[in-house]
Amino acid sequence: MLKRDAIKDKIFTILNSANEPLETKEIAEKLKQKKITTTRTKIFYRLNILRGEGKIKGKFTGPGKGVWIWWRTNAFK
Protein backbone atom coordinates (compact mmCIF):
# COMPACT_ATOMS: atom_id res chain seq x y z
CA MET A 1 0.00 0.00 0.00
CA LEU A 2 1.40 3.40 -1.00
CA LYS A 3 1.68 6.20 1.52
CA ARG A 4 -0.03 9.48 0.54
CA ASP A 5 2.25 12.46 0.04
CA ALA A 6 0.56 15.59 1.40
CA ILE A 7 3.05 17.97 -0.21
CA LYS A 8 2.64 16.38 -3.63
CA ASP A 9 -1.16 16.49 -3.26
CA LYS A 10 -1.10 20.21 -2.32
CA ILE A 11 1.21 21.04 -5.24
CA PHE A 12 -1.14 19.24 -7.62
CA THR A 13 -4.13 21.13 -6.17
CA ILE A 14 -2.32 24.47 -6.55
CA LEU A 15 -1.46 23.78 -10.19
CA ASN A 16 -4.97 22.53 -10.99
CA SER A 17 -6.52 25.71 -9.61
CA ALA A 18 -4.06 28.05 -11.37
CA ASN A 19 -5.16 29.82 -14.53
CA GLU A 20 -1.58 30.25 -15.74
CA PRO A 21 1.77 28.47 -15.48
CA LEU A 22 3.56 28.95 -12.16
CA GLU A 23 7.25 29.15 -11.35
CA THR A 24 8.72 26.87 -8.69
CA LYS A 25 9.14 29.95 -6.47
CA GLU A 26 5.44 30.84 -6.78
CA ILE A 27 4.43 27.30 -5.84
CA ALA A 28 6.70 27.48 -2.78
CA GLU A 29 5.05 30.75 -1.74
CA LYS A 30 1.55 29.29 -2.11
CA LEU A 31 2.56 26.28 0.00
CA LYS A 32 3.93 28.62 2.65
CA GLN A 33 0.58 30.47 2.70
CA LYS A 34 -1.10 27.12 3.38
CA LYS A 35 1.27 26.61 6.37
CA ILE A 36 3.27 23.86 4.64
CA THR A 37 6.96 24.34 5.28
CA THR A 38 9.41 22.51 3.08
CA THR A 39 12.48 23.28 1.00
CA ARG A 40 12.46 24.27 -2.65
CA THR A 41 14.53 21.16 -3.36
CA LYS A 42 11.77 18.93 -2.00
CA ILE A 43 9.15 20.89 -3.93
CA PHE A 44 11.17 20.54 -7.13
CA TYR A 45 11.54 16.79 -6.47
CA ARG A 46 7.80 16.35 -6.12
CA LEU A 47 7.10 18.49 -9.17
CA ASN A 48 9.33 16.17 -11.19
CA ILE A 49 7.51 13.14 -9.80
CA LEU A 50 4.18 14.65 -10.90
CA ARG A 51 5.70 15.40 -14.31
CA GLY A 52 6.95 11.82 -14.59
CA GLU A 53 3.46 10.55 -13.77
CA GLY A 54 2.08 12.71 -16.59
CA LYS A 55 -0.12 14.78 -14.29
CA ILE A 56 1.64 18.09 -14.96
CA LYS A 57 4.08 19.55 -17.46
CA GLY A 58 7.17 21.62 -16.84
CA LYS A 59 9.67 23.61 -18.85
CA PHE A 60 13.06 25.13 -18.13
CA THR A 61 13.22 28.73 -19.32
CA GLY A 62 15.67 31.58 -19.23
CA PRO A 63 19.43 31.96 -19.52
CA GLY A 64 21.99 30.86 -16.94
CA LYS A 65 20.37 29.13 -14.00
CA GLY A 66 16.99 29.86 -15.50
CA VAL A 67 13.57 29.12 -14.06
CA TRP A 68 11.23 26.15 -14.23
CA ILE A 69 7.57 26.83 -15.01
CA TRP A 70 4.83 24.28 -14.34
CA TRP A 71 1.24 23.79 -15.50
CA ARG A 72 -1.46 21.14 -15.49
CA THR A 73 -1.38 18.72 -18.42
CA ASN A 74 -4.65 19.87 -20.04
CA ALA A 75 -4.19 23.60 -19.39
CA PHE A 76 -3.91 24.72 -23.01
CA LYS A 77 -6.30 22.41 -24.84
C-alpha positions in Angstrom: 0.0 0.0 0.0 1.4 3.4 -1.0 1.7 6.2 1.5 0.0 9.5 0.5 2.3 12.5 0.0 0.6 15.6 1.4 3.0 18.0 -0.2 2.6 16.4 -3.6 -1.2 16.5 -3.3 -1.1 20.2 -2.3 1.2 21.0 -5.2 -1.1 19.2 -7.6 -4.1 21.1 -6.2 -2.3 24.5 -6.6 -1.5 23.8 -10.2 -5.0 22.5 -11.0 -6.5 25.7 -9.6 -4.1 28.0 -11.4 -5.2 29.8 -14.5 -1.6 30.2 -15.7 1.8 28.5 -15.5 3.6 29.0 -12.2 7.2 29.2 -11.3 8.7 26.9 -8.7 9.1 29.9 -6.5 5.4 30.8 -6.8 4.4 27.3 -5.8 6.7 27.5 -2.8 5.0 30.8 -1.7 1.5 29.3 -2.1 2.6 26.3 0.0 3.9 28.6 2.7 0.6 30.5 2.7 -1.1 27.1 3.4 1.3 26.6 6.4 3.3 23.9 4.6 7.0 24.3 5.3 9.4 22.5 3.1 12.5 23.3 1.0 12.5 24.3 -2.7 14.5 21.2 -3.4 11.8 18.9 -2.0 9.1 20.9 -3.9 11.2 20.5 -7.1 11.5 16.8 -6.5 7.8 16.4 -6.1 7.1 18.5 -9.2 9.3 16.2 -11.2 7.5 13.1 -9.8 4.2 14.6 -10.9 5.7 15.4 -14.3 6.9 11.8 -14.6 3.5 10.5 -13.8 2.1 12.7 -16.6 -0.1 14.8 -14.3 1.6 18.1 -15.0 4.1 19.6 -17.5 7.2 21.6 -16.8 9.7 23.6 -18.8 13.1 25.1 -18.1 13.2 28.7 -19.3 15.7 31.6 -19.2 19.4 32.0 -19.5 22.0 30.9 -16.9 20.4 29.1 -14.0 17.0 29.9 -15.5 13.6 29.1 -14.1 11.2 26.2 -14.2 7.6 26.8 -15.0 4.8 24.3 -14.3 1.2 23.8 -15.5 -1.5 21.1 -15.5 -1.4 18.7 -18.4 -4.6 19.9 -20.0 -4.2 23.6 -19.4 -3.9 24.7 -23.0 -6.3 22.4 -24.8 
